[in-house]
Amino acid sequence: MDHGPSTEWKKEKSEAFKSRLGLIMIAVYVPVYMVFIMISVLSPKSLGMDIGSLNLAITYGFGLIVLAIVQALIYNYICSKREKQDAEEATEGVPE
């Protein structure tokens, strides 16, 4: 017995925009992460350098986590705004 789909899936109009935005954000994050990896490989002792009450490794690591969270929030905000804009444009031509 085929009951069919439980919901109607529509074409995602902002898919290309979201993909491009995601790639831009990855292009921002990867170099920052690569610097951390390069420091770890080339000068591991420098990660033990104190920055306030924490060492560089902990500070940089938390910074990477915070950067990822901030980027996720920005991505969600921008994509939600775009989806709302697309939905409004789709309903403009529809008579009530």
C-alpha positions, 0 to 999 in steps of 0.5 A: 500500500502506497500512502504517498508523501506525508508532506508536499516538497517544493523546489528550494529557490535559494539552494544556490544562494545557500551553497555559495554562502556556505562555501564563502564561510568555509573559505573564511574558516579554513585558513584560520584553522590551517594557521592553528594546525601550522602552529601546532606542526611547526612550533608546538612549544609556542602553543604553551605560551601564556595568554592571560590565565590560559595558554595559546592552544586553549585560547585559539581552540576556543576561538575556533569554536566561537568562530564556528558558532558565530558563522552558524548563527550568521548563516542561519540568519541570512538564509532565513531572511532569504527564504522569507524573501523568496516566500514573499515573492512567491505569494505576491502574484497569487490572488487571495 
